[in-house]
């Protein structure tokens, strides 16, 4: 049975690194909205493409789960309601869900301004049952 793993945390907390590890070692598909912002010249954040990037990520997760593949989705998911569409979708398919919260601080590769980083740190909501990972 396919599973959904959600990896959440502030920018620079190790989400992508951990999600890639899970994907490789647990034979899962790794998805994150940032993937929709990769161009021929590399990653380029574009705020105007954020909504479509998240739609792509949700659609892809749904497609892979429906086709029997386990999926790991990594994103900040600061607010619990930001990850609920994924959780509800997986549960509607009968897929177990595990939520990981990254707690490391390795520095953001996306040049997130310090005021925004403070917002992420101060706004991160707890989710019952999440596993905190350094």
C-alpha positions in Angstrom: 0.0 0.0 0.0 1.4 3.4 -0.9 2.3 5.9 1.9 2.5 9.6 2.1 5.3 11.2 4.1 5.3 15.0 4.6 8.6 16.7 5.5 8.1 20.2 6.9 10.3 22.9 8.5 11.7 26.4 8.1 14.0 27.2 5.1 17.4 25.7 5.6 16.2 23.0 8.1 17.2 20.1 6.0 13.8 19.3 4.4 15.0 18.5 0.9 18.1 16.6 2.0 16.0 14.4 4.3 13.2 13.9 1.7 15.8 12.8 -0.9 17.2 10.3 1.7 13.7 8.9 2.3 12.9 8.7 -1.4 16.1 6.9 -2.1 16.1 4.5 0.8 12.4 3.8 1.0 11.7 3.8 -2.7 9.4 6.8 -2.7 8.8 9.6 -5.2 10.1 12.9 -3.9 8.1 16.0 -4.7 8.3 19.7 -3.7 6.9 22.9 -5.2 10.5 24.1 -5.8 10.8 21.4 -8.5 8.4 23.4 -10.6 10.8 26.4 -10.5 13.8 24.7 -12.0 14.8 26.1 -15.4 17.5 25.1 -17.8 19.9 27.3 -15.9 18.9 25.9 -12.5 16.6 26.8 -9.7 15.0 30.3 -9.9 12.4 31.3 -7.3 9.6 33.2 -8.9 6.8 34.3 -6.5 4.4 34.6 -9.5 4.7 30.9 -10.1 4.2 29.8 -6.5 0.5 28.9 -6.7 1.0 26.9 -9.9 4.0 25.1 -8.4 1.9 24.1 -5.4 -0.9 22.9 -7.7 1.6 20.9 -9.7 2.9 19.3 -6.5 -0.5 18.3 -5.2 -1.6 17.0 -8.6 1.6 14.9 -8.9 1.3 13.5 -5.4 -2.3 12.5 -6.1 -1.3 10.9 -9.4 1.6 8.9 -7.9 -0.5 7.7 -4.9 -3.3 6.6 -7.1 -0.9 4.6 -9.2 0.4 2.8 -6.1 3.6 4.8 -5.4 4.6 6.0 -2.0 5.4 9.8 -2.0 7.4 12.1 0.2 6.4 15.8 -0.1 8.7 18.4 1.3 7.8 22.1 1.9 7.7 24.6 4.7 4.1 23.7 5.6 4.4 26.3 8.4 0.6 26.3 9.0 -1.0 23.0 9.6 -3.8 23.8 7.2 -1.2 24.1 4.4 -0.5 20.3 4.6 -4.1 19.2 5.3 -5.0 18.9 1.6 -2.2 16.3 1.2 -3.2 14.5 4.4 -6.9 14.5 3.5 -6.1 13.3 0.0 -3.9 10.4 1.2 -6.4 9.3 3.8 -9.3 9.4 1.3 -7.2 6.8 -0.7 -6.6 4.7 2.5 -2.9 5.7 2.5 -1.1 6.0 5.8 0.5 9.4 6.5 3.6 10.3 8.5 4.7 13.9 9.2 8.3 14.7 9.8 9.4 18.1 11.2 12.9 19.2 10.5 14.5 21.1 13.3 18.0 21.8 12.0 19.3 25.2 11.0 21.8 24.8 8.1 21.2 28.1 6.4 18.8 28.7 3.5 20.1 28.3 0.0 17.2 30.5 -1.2 18.5 33.7 0.3 15.4 34.1 2.5 15.5 37.6 4.2 16.0 37.6 7.9 12.6 39.1 8.6 11.0 36.3 6.7 13.1 33.7 8.5 11.9 35.2 11.8 8.3 34.9 10.6 8.9 31.2 9.7 10.4 30.4 13.1 7.8 32.2 15.0 4.8 31.0 13.0 5.6 27.3 12.8 2.5 25.4 14.2 2.8 22.1 15.9 1.1 19.1 14.4 0.0 16.2 16.7 1.9 13.1 15.9 4.7 14.7 13.9 8.2 13.3 14.3 10.8 15.9 15.0 14.1 15.2 13.3 17.4 17.2 13.7 
